[in-house]
Amino acid sequence: MRPNPIAPWELRVGQLRVYYEVSDNPLKVVTVRAIGTKVGNKVRIGDEWWEPGKPQPEKGHEDSGDDTGDR
């Protein structure tokens, strides 16, 4: 797995992506940093889109499917 700016570990379950980190000082603790859905070659996390290999998620997307914006 290539490094990403969200978290050091990634769990893949179908189209679901869970980004997390594990610490063991003094107890083993798993911290979920983000949960997203893979769409094509990008991952949607909340209202942000992130393309793996890029430095950070990008705000907005023309194909977000979110029609709950200001009216």
N, C-alpha and C positions, 0 to 999 in steps of 0.2 A: 504494500500500500504506500502510495506517495504521501508525503507530509501535507497537511492542510492547516489553515489558520483557525479552524473551528475547535478541533480537539485532536489529541494524538491517536485515538482509536475510533473505528467506525464499524457498526454492526449493520449488515445488509439483510433484510427480510423482504423478498419480493421487491417492490418499488419503494419500500420504507427504508429510510436511513436514520440511524441513531448515532450521534457523535458524542463520545464520552471520554472521560479520563479516570484513571485509577490511582489512588494514593494509598500509602500504607504507613503513614506517620500519625499517631502510633497504631491506629487500626486501619484495616483495609476498607476504603470507602470508594464507591463508584459514583461519580458526578456526571449526570447527563447534561451536556452543554447545549444540544439542539436535537430536534427531531424534524425530519423533512421527508418529502416525497420526490422521487426521481421522475423527471419528465424529460424524455429524450436524453440529451447530454448535460442537463442542468438539474439542480436540486432546489425545490421550493421549500423554504423555511419561513413559515408565517407569510408575510407579504413580500419577502425578499427572494431573489433568485441568485443562485451561486453556481458557477461552472467550475467543477473540480480542476485543479491546476492553476486557477486564478487566485489572486491574493485575498479577495474579500467578496461577500455577497453584493449583488447589484440591486439597487432599489427599483421597484416597478418592473413591469414586463408587459409587452403588448398582448401576450396570450396568457395572462394570469388567470382568466376565468372568474375573476372577482368582480361582481357587479354591484357591490354594496357601497361604492364610493359616494361622495357628496352629490346630492341631486338638487 
